[in-house]
Amino acid sequence: MFKLAIKNILFYKGRSITTSVLTFVSTMLFVVFVSMQDGSHNAMLENSLKIYTGAIEIYHKEYRDVGGNEYLIQDVKTIIDKLSQIDAIEAVSARYETYGLLSSKGQSAASMVAGIEPSKERVLSSLYAALREGEFLSDTSGNCLYMGAELVKKLRLKMGEELAFVGSASDNSFAADIFKLCGVFKTGSFEFDSSSSFISRSYFDKLMNGENKASYIPVKIKNLDEVDALNSKIVEVLNDEELESLTWKTLMKTLVEAMEVDNIFGYISLSLFFVVIFFVIMIYGFVNVSSRIKEFGVLRCIGLSKSNIFLLLFYEIFILSSAAIVLAAPLAASICYYYSINPIVIEGIAEMYKDYGIVSDEVPFDFNIFTISWNLGVIYVLNFLSVIYPYMYINSFKPIEASRHV
């Protein structure tokens, strides 16, 4: 049957070329589409995480729901020492966040003011990379404030100008000080840039009585795919019922929901794509098989069984599909690889999705051998399924009837 299938392919050259071209184009489009969709999701997540949110963050159990200084994490040094022993963790730090009133000469605005460890924050987030004017913080920055560009506009500040801060210390006492604007950052996330400012913890802890305390502890991990397993290990290592360790899936619920909605539409698009591929190949195969009814009738008359006919059709589609996919696979993989390194730039996409933390107009592709492999497998399956109906149609004719078909 295999040799006969090859002879048929060579004899019906037009049909063979058209079938191979359809499979080739379908494979290319399918692999590239899935790669772009996965790459967009990965970029959305990475862009959001690298701004400020950690892959994992550790809180006192009541802090996120109730808030307040009563639920600050105590004995931060001991916790960080435990976390530092886990190899899968790339960086860990402690942040002290509070909300207060910032006032310049003519304007006032509420803001999150966070005490950070500057050297560790360079690794944990993109705050340092987002520097637009002035300088980033250091452990000796004193009362220097590192402020979001939109908040600077709101307060009408210039570099080096002073502003007043009024808030509440960790013991609920009154806290007030004069800060100096030393640096301006812009991440691209409007909400974050218009409500956030940072100061070195070495100075802020004295003002807020926050030594060895933290609002939460952000953790950056080496492999984001292992976040759930690593989170379970962190809970085991900490072994403290008063603490909770949360992954980005909980911390960024809005983003997760947006990605789920996007996935739903993506699956709908893929389903439609599958249907189109299947019916295009099946209809074309049906048309060709319909023109070969007499041929199959003769084959049945000389002794070939129904299973032989099915095997013949199977070999034909297998050879044509394999030839097309062998050509399409490396080309599609090359496209995915190239655009994973050199992302497509779509002007304005960051502005459109700024509420979700998108800070780049780039749309990278995802180059993943496993994903490409199952994409190719799907095309194979669809091609094989497209043989079933034409085969059933052929068998609706009796051998003698088919051999006389015109």
N, C-alpha and C positions, 0 to 999 in steps of 0.2 A: 504493500500500500504506500509505503514511503517513497519508493521509486516512481510509482504512478503519480503520486502527488507532485513530485518535482517536474515530471513531464507535463502535467496539466498547468502548472505555474508558468513554465516556459512557453507552452502553447498559447495560453490566454495572457499574453504579455500586457495588454491594456488593462485588464481587470486586476492583474497582479500588481502592477505599478500603482494604480489608483488605490487599492486596498492598503498597500505599504505606505503611501503618502498620507492617507487618512490616519493611520496608526502613528506615523511619525509626528504629524502635527498635533494630534491629541496628546501624545506623550510629552512633547515639548511644552505645550500650554499647561498641562496638568502639573508637571513637576515645578515649573517656574511659578505658577499661581500659588501652590502650597508653600513653596519656599518664601515667597513674598509675604504671605499671610503670617507664617510663623516668625519671620524676621521682624515684621511690624509689631507683633505681640512682645517679642523679646526686647525690642528697642523701647517700647512703651514702658515695660517693667524696669529695665536698666536705667532709663532716663529719670524715672520717678525715684528709684532707690538712691541713685547717686547724688541727688540734690541734698537730702538731709535725713530721710527715713532710713533706718537700718534694716538689713534683711531679717534680723531678730532684735527685739527690744525687751528688756527685763524691767518690770514694774512691781511696785507694791500692789497687791491685789485690789485694793480699793481706790487706787490713785486715778485710774482712767474714768471710773464711774462717778466717784464722789469728788475727788480732787482735794486740794488743801495740803498744808504743811504737815498735817498729822500723818500723812501717808507717803512721806518721802522715804527713800531707801536709806537705811542706816548702815554703817560699817562697810562703805563702798570698797575700801582697799582689800578687805578679805574676799569679797565677791569677785573682784577683778583678778586677784591672784589665782582663784580657782579656775576662772574662765581661761586665763592665759596658759593653762596646762593642756588645753584641748587643741590638738594640732590643726584641726579643720578650721579653726578661727583665725582670720587674718589680722583683725584689729578689734580692739574693744576700748571703750572710754566711758566717762561718766559726764552727764550733762545736768546742769541745774537750771531749770526754766522757771521764770516767773512772769507775771503780767503787771505792767505798771504804766504810768503816764510819763511821756517824754515831752518836754516843752522847750521850744526854741524862743527867740525873742518875740516872734509874732504868732506862732502856731503851736498847737498841742495835738498829740495823737496817742492813742493807746497802742501799746506794742508788746510783743513777746520779747523779753530780754533774757538771753540764755548765756550762762557761764559755760565756756567750753575749754578743752585742753587743745590749744592751737596745733601742736605738733602731731597729735593723734588725729585731729579733725582733717588734716591734709590727706590722710589715708581713708578715713571713714566716709567723707562726703565730698561734694564738688564746691564747697564754699571757697576754698582757696583758688580753684580754677575759675570761679565766677567773678574774681576781682576785676573791677572796671576802673577804679580811681583810688589813689592813696596806697595804702599798704595793708597786708593781712596782719592778723594778730600774732603776738608772740607771748611767751610766759612773762616777759618784762614790759608788756604794753601798758600796764597801769590802768588808768581810767579811759583808755582809748576805746571807742565804740566802732564796730564794724556793722554797717547798716545797709539794708536793702535799698536799691535805687528808687523805687516808687515811694518808700517811706521818706527818703531824703527830699524828694520833690514835695511831698505833702508838708514837711516841716520847713521847707525853703532854706535848707542848710547849705553851707559851703564848707569845703574841706578845712579842718582845723578849728571850726567854730564850736563853741560850747553849748551844751543843752542840759537842762535839769531832769533828774529822774526821781520819781516818787513811787514807792511800792511798799511791799510788806516782806520782812525778813523771815527766815525759816522758823523762828520762834514767835512769829506773829507780831513782832515789834515793828515800829515805824522805821522805814529805811529810805534815805534820801541822799543824793550825791550829785555832783556835777561831772558829766562825761564830756569827752571831746571827740568829735568826728574825725577818725583817722583813716577810714577805708569804706569804699562803697562797692557792693556786689550786685550782680544781676544774673539770676539763674534762668530767667525766661518764664518762670511761674509767677504770674501777676499777684496772686493772693499771698504767696510767700514773700515776695520782694516788697510788698506794701505793708507787711505787718511783723517783720522780723529784724532783730538786731542782736549782735553778739559782743561778748566781752571776755577777756581772759579770766579763767577760774581763779588763778592765783590772786587776783585783785577782787573779784566778785565775791569769793567765799568770805572774805573779811567783812565786806559790807553786809552780806546776807546771813552771816553766821552759818555758812554752809559747808564747813570743813568736814570731809569724809561723809557727806550726804549727797544725794542725787535725786532728781525727779525720775530719771530712768537711765538705763545703761544700754546704749546701742552696740550691736555686734555686727561686724562685717565678716562674712564667711568666704572661703576660697571657692566653693562650688555651690552655686545657687540651687542646683537640682537636688542637693542633699539637705535642704533646709529643714524638712520635717524630721528626718532622722537625727540631725544635729540638735534640733530643738528639744527632742526627747532626751538626748544625752545631757544637755544643759540642765534640764529640770532634775535629772538624776544626780548630777554633780552638785548642784546648789542644795538640794534636799532641804528646802525651806518652804513651809506651807504658806508663809506670808507673801511669798514672791510668785509672780507669774511670768512666764516667758512666752512671748507672742511673735509669730512670724509675720512677714509682710502681707500674707493672705488675710490676716485679721486687721493689721494696722492700716492697710490700704484697701478697705472694703469697697470704696467707690470705684477704684481702679479695677479691682477684681470683677465687679459687676459689669463695668464697661467692657472688659475683655470677654466676659461670658456672653454679653449681647453680641459683640462683634464675632465671637465664635459661632453663635447661632446663625447669623447671616452668612458667615463663611461656609458653614455646613450646608445651608440651603443652596448657596452658589455651587458648592461642590456636587451636591445632589443633582442639580440641573445640568451641571457639566457631565456627570456620569450618564444621565439620561440621553443627552445629546450625542455623546460618544457612542453609546450602545446602539441607539436607533439609527444613527448615520451608517455605522458599520454593518448593522444587521440588515437594514433596507438595501444597502448596496449589495451585500452578500445574497439577499433574497432575489434581487433582480438578476444577478448572475446565475444563481442556481436555477431559477425559472427558465433561463435560456438553455440550460443543460439537462432538462428533464429527459430528453431522448437518450442522451449519453448515459445517464444513470439507469434508464430502463434497459438498455443493451447490456450494461454491466450486471444488472440483476438477472437478466435472461441467461447469461453465460456462467452463472453460478455464484456471483458475489452475494453475500448475505447483507442484511440491514446493518449489522455491526460493522461490516467491511466498508460500507458506504459512509457510515458515521466516522470511522477511522480515517478514511480518505479525506473527508472535509476537515477533520481535526488536524491532520498533518498539513494540509494546505494553509489553514489559518495560522498554525503554529510556525511554519517556515516563514510566512510573510510577516507575521507579528515579530518574530525573533529578529529578522533582518532589519525591520524598521526600528525596533527598540535598541538594538545594538548600535545603530547609527545615532539615535536620538539621545540615549542615556549620557554618553560622554559630553555631548554638546550642551544638553540641558544642565548637567552638573557643572560644566565650565562657566555657564552663565550665572548660575547660583553662587558659585565660588567667587567669581569676579565682583558681583554686586554685594556680596557679603563683606568684601574688603573695600569696595568703592561704591557706597550706597547711592541710590538715586535721590536727587534733591528735588523736593516739591515745595516751592515757595509758598509760605503762608500756613503750612500744616501745624507748625508750633503755635501760631496765634489761634488757630481754630480749636486746638485741644489743650490750651494752656491750663484750664481748670483741672486737668488730669495729670499735670506735671510734665507734659511733653515740652522739651526744651530745645528740640532740634528739628530742622526741616528735612532731615535725612530719613530715607526709608531703606534700611538695609535688608538684605535677603538672609535667609538662614541656610547655611550649607551643612547638611546632616546626611551622612551616608545611609543611615537607617531609614530616614524619612523618604529619601529618593528611592530606596529599594522597595518600600511598600507601595510607593506611587507606581513604580513599574509593574509590580505584581497586580495592582488593580487593573491596569490597562490590559494585561494578559488575560485576567479573569473575564473582563468585559468582552474581549475578542472571542474567547472560547464560548461564552454564553450566547454570542450572536449567531453561533452555528446551529443552535437547537431548533429554532423555528423553521429555517430553511430545510433542515433535515426532516422535521415532521411533515412539512409540505411535500417533500419528495415521496415520503412513504404513504402519502394519501393516494398515490397512483399505484395501480397494480403493475408488475413488470411489463406485461405485454402492452398494456395501455400506455405506459410511459415510453416504451420503445417506438410507438407509433405517433407520439406527440409531435405536433408541428409548432 
